[in-house]
Amino acid sequence: MGPEVFELEEKLADYCGVKHAISCSSGTDALLIPLMAWGVGPGDAVFTTPFTYVATAEVISILGATPVFVDVYESTYNIDCDKLEIEINKVINEGKLNPKAIIPVDLFGLPARYRLINKIAKKYNLKVIEDAAQSFGGSIRDKKVGTFGDVAATSFYPAKPLGCYGDGGAIFTDDNELADKIDSIRLHGKGNQKYDNIRIGLNSRLDTLQAAILIEKLKIFPEELQLRAKISDTYSSKLENLNYLKVPKLQDHIKSAWAQYTLIVQNRNEIMAKLQSKDIPSVIYYPKTLDTQDGYKKFPSVSSGLDVSHHLMDSVMSLPMHPYLSEEKIEDITQVIIN
């Protein structure tokens, strides 16, 4: 909690256009702490997707609440709003769980459909946590990621678009009372001073060294986002006419942070083997959906099914993506896929 931590928080809040940016020790804690602040626990249902990293469902489960997995759109990999409402109504009608919150995941850098999500949340009196671990820097109609839910959470893990040299995260909100609770929880539940503990909390301080690194990286972050977008456009222009894969598509009013450049392919193993033979890395995000993981199989199945998520885990692959990927290297990568 050195001075650089508070300087970073001010700069992050200003960048997003929110009142409060509260740093913490990881993106996982950035999701966990708001749930703690709202008192989410046993008997509560939190709706999220199975096509994401485990941290999203982990934080729900740690508190004794129940993650309810909702399928995604194939076109965006983000939560399907029609199916979301179906599952909320199913939980209400069954009467076993209390619907409490929605955690949409902005997968691979693309913001979810927050206009519809927030409309649904308001209808059923649910809280919304924007899981912006991969989308920080993205926007919808020039409104930046970090501003769409009651609260937003992001990660500064080194592989993220804005990454530090270790673990780190941040929470964003315009709610003054919630911000005070979040600040307290990240510091062992402190009250007016560190030895006055008014609630159960965590040791979730951001390391000052990581804050100092992020201050410098934030200065070049807008430029790096432009470079990521240019790389994505280059990839797509070279691959979009191939009939055995689908490239990512964006609507005109949406900007992705391009944490990953992900394809849907018919012959994934063959393409990945060809890339590997040329020492070109590729990665599968995610090879198993959360509902198929041993730790999460016990949670209730959804009536609307998870067919899209299950299809995606068998067909997605991500190509190299970072701001300094040269056009020559992109040409090498795409030629292996084309040929």
NORWOFEN-V712834 format. One record per run of one state. SS is the DSSP state (h for helix, s for strand, l for the rest). FROM is the first residue (numbers start at 0). TO is the last residue. If there is no record, write none. Layout:
ss=SS from=FROM to=TO
ss=SS from=FROM to=TO
This chain:
ss=l from=0 to=1
ss=h from=2 to=15
ss=l from=16 to=18
ss=s from=19 to=23
ss=l from=24 to=25
ss=h from=26 to=36
ss=l from=37 to=42
ss=s from=43 to=47
ss=l from=48 to=53
ss=h from=54 to=61
ss=l from=62 to=64
ss=s from=65 to=68
ss=l from=69 to=70
ss=s from=71 to=71
ss=l from=72 to=77
ss=s from=78 to=78
ss=l from=79 to=79
ss=h from=80 to=93
ss=l from=94 to=96
ss=s from=97 to=101
ss=l from=102 to=103
ss=s from=104 to=104
ss=l from=105 to=105
ss=h from=106 to=108
ss=l from=109 to=112
ss=h from=113 to=123
ss=l from=124 to=125
ss=s from=126 to=130
ss=l from=131 to=137
ss=s from=138 to=139
ss=l from=140 to=141
ss=s from=142 to=143
ss=l from=144 to=149
ss=s from=150 to=154
ss=l from=155 to=167
ss=s from=168 to=172
ss=l from=173 to=174
ss=h from=175 to=185
ss=s from=186 to=186
ss=l from=187 to=188
ss=s from=189 to=189
ss=l from=190 to=195
ss=s from=196 to=196
ss=l from=197 to=201
ss=s from=202 to=202
ss=l from=203 to=206
ss=h from=207 to=238
ss=l from=239 to=243
ss=s from=244 to=245
ss=l from=246 to=252
ss=s from=253 to=254
ss=l from=255 to=259
ss=s from=260 to=264
ss=l from=265 to=266
ss=h from=267 to=276
ss=l from=277 to=280
ss=s from=281 to=282
ss=l from=283 to=288
ss=h from=289 to=291
ss=l from=292 to=305
ss=h from=306 to=312
ss=l from=313 to=314
ss=s from=315 to=318
ss=l from=319 to=325
ss=h from=326 to=337
ss=l from=338 to=338
